[in-house]
Amino acid sequence: MKRVLPLLVCTLLAGSSALAKPKERSTFRYTAPADGERPVIVDAVIGPQGSDFAMRLRFDKEPWGEACKNRCANTTLLIDTDNSKQTGLKLAAGAPGNGADLAIIIQGMRDHAQEGGSAQTWLRVKVRLLGNEASSVDDGELLAELSHRQDTDRIQSDDKTVYLLIDATSASLPSARKARVVYQPPGGKPIQVAISGMIGGGGGKGVRIFKDGNWGRAPTANP
């Protein structure tokens, strides 16, 4: 009996350790309609990581590539980096996007094939700075245009999941202890979520989606 007890204790400890593993906390979740034409975000983790906003975005369908053909992702996330409607985007009164300072546009791209060739597909992300004069996302200054082919240190894609690092070091970008994320699903109600801002140590203790800069760990990294 004495020989069995240590093994039993070890087994129980291992089981309790597995149960105690912290669960991944989503910034927001969304239930996509079954008849949706384009891929939409259904689960997101967003927060400061160093001097960037790190994002893990899961779509209901593959956001780019041959699976979605000409109906790939065309999704915009807004970030109110200082949680203030006094700066940033100016929409109609009461619009959730008022005060947004950054727009992140995620698009599945497709170039029609030349005669005898195959179509080219890729994932593109545009980052726009929304100043006080901006009355639409298109009014924003283009800070970056990323491709999953060239900008592998900033954008990665794995099946239905997209991983992003969005540079937040622009001198024109306001910051505070709290920030706000706004997502408007097609035909759905807008989603607004508060997250940690870039001030007050948030950049060092935020999500660690890209642990130690190793993209190979991104799919399993906990925030």
N, C-alpha and C positions, 0 to 999 in steps of 0.2 A: 504494500500500500504506500509506503514511503517513496517508492520510485515513481508511482503514478502521480502523486500530488504536484511535484514540480512541473510536470508536463501539463497538468490541468491548469495550474496557475498561469503558466506562460500562454496557454491557449486563450484563457479568459482575458488576460491583459492585452493580447493582440487584438481580440475581438472588440474590447472596449476602446482601444486606440483607434481602430478603424471607424467605429461609430462616432468618435469624438472629432473626427476630421471636419473642419469648418466647411460649410456649404458655400458654393459660389453665390454671391448676392448680385442680383440683376439691378441695374439702374432703372429699367422699365421693361415691361412685357406687353405684348399686344397679340390678340387673337385675330389672325388674318381671315377674311371671308373666303369661303371655298371657291367662289367664282372670280377671284381677283385676277386681273389680266397680267399685272407686273409683279415681280418679287417685291415683298415689303419686309421691313425689319420686325421680327417677332420677339427678339430678346437682345438686350443691349447692356453692356457694362462700359461705363464712361467715367473717367476721372483723371486727375493730374498724375503724371509720372515724370519726375524731373521737371524739365522746362516744356514738356509737351502735354497735350491731352491725349491719353491713350484710350482706344476704343476696341471693343470686341463686339461686332454686330452680326447677329445670326438672322438670316432671311428665311422665309417660308419655302422659297425655291432658290435654285442656283441663280445668283444675281447677274451672271454674265456667261457667255459661251454659247455653244451650239444648242443647249437645252432650251434656252429662252428665245433663240432666234432674234427677231426684231422687237420683242416685247421684254427686254431685259430691264434691270433695275434703273430707276431714275428717281432717286431718293434724296431729300434734303434734310439735314439736321441743323438746327440753329442753337448756338451757345451764347447766352448772355453772360459774358465772362466776369462782369462785376455785379450781377444780380440787380441791375438798376435800369429802369425804363427811361431815365434821363439821358442816357447815351445810346447810340446805336440806331438800329432800324426803326423807322417811323411808318407804321401802317395805320389802318383805321382805328378809331378809338375802341379800346377793349380787346384788340387782337392779341392773341397769346404771343405772337412773334415780336411784339413791340419791345425794344430794348436789346434785341439780339446784336451781338458784336461780331460774331463769326457765322458764316454759312459753310457747311460741308456738304458738297453735292457728290453723291456716289452714283456712277453711271456704268452700265454694261454697254460697251461700244462694239460696233460691227461695221466693217468696211465691206461693201459688196464686192464680190470676186470679179476680177477682170476675166475676160474671155479665156477659158481654159485653165483658170486658177481657182483656188479655194478662198472663201471669205476669211478675213482676219478679224479676230475677236480679242478684246482686252478689257480690263477694268480700269476706269479712270476716276480720279477724285479731284475735284476743284475746291480750293479753299479761298473764300472771299472775306475781306475785311469790310464790315458794314459801319460806315461812319454816320454822323448825325444827319447828314443830308440824304442818306439812302432811304428811298421809299419802296424799294423792292430788292430782292436778292441780286438781280442783275446790275443794280447800281453800285454794288460793292467792288472794291479794288481787288483784283486777282493777286493773292499772295503766293499761291502755289498751284500747279497742275501736275498731279502725280499719276504714274502708270505702274501697274503691278509688274511690268517688264523691266523698266529702268530704275524705279525707286523702291528697290526691295528692302531698304532700311526703313521705309516709311509705310509701305502698304504690302500686305500679304493676303492671299485668298486660299481657303481650304474648303472645298465643296460649297456649302451654303453659308460659310462664315467668312467675314472680312475683318482683318486686323489693321488698325490704323494708328499712326503716331502723327499728331497734328502740332506743328511748331507754334508755340504761344509766346515767342520772344519779341514780336513786333512792338516797337516803341509806341505805336498808335493804338495798341490793344489795351483797354483798361482791365484792371484785375482787382480782386477783393477776396475775402475769406470764403465767400460763397459764390457759386455760379448757378446758372439755370440752363437746363436742356429742354428744347421744344421740338417735338416731332409731330408732324401732321400726316397721319396715314390717309391714303386716298379714300375719300368718302366717309372717313371716320372722325371721331372727336379728337381734337388736339391733345397731346400728352405733354405735361409739364412736370419736370422733376428737378429738385434741388440737388446739387452735388458740391463737393469741396472745391474751393477756388484755388488760385495759384499763390495766394498770400497766406501767411500763417503756418508754414510748414506743410501745407497740403501737397506740394510738389514732391516732398520726400516720403510721405506716408500714404500716398494715394494708391490706386490700383497698380498691380505689378503684372500686367498682361504679358509683357515681353520680358520675362525674368532674365536678369543679367545680360540683356541684349541678345539672347539666344532665341531666334525665331522657332527653332525646333521644339522649344518648350511652350510656345504660345498656346496651342490648343488645350493644354492641361493645366496652365498656370492659374492659380486662384487670385482674385483681386484682394 
